[in-house]
Amino acid sequence: MKTNFSELGLTELEGKVYHQLLGMGPSTISPLLSRTGLHRATLHDILRRLIEKSLVGVSELEGKKRYVASDPS
């Protein structure tokens, strides 16, 4: 099932990152970089926007930030 993330008001890259997080569960930045192929600065900017839209949450464990996708509904 392919979801149209633009219906959530996401850009193509935001949708790409959000989709990866939905499938991965909580993740640090490194696996996201590998799966998305984005540059670190770009990925951090996208994650910041997704957090502002309340679609991604962030927590810190042992000094590392972990990102997790929130349910879009």
Secondary structure, DSSP 8 states (H G I E B T S, - for coil): ----GGGGT--HHHHHHHHHHHHH-SB-HHHHHHHH---HHHHHHHHHHHHHTTSEEEEEETTEEEEEE----
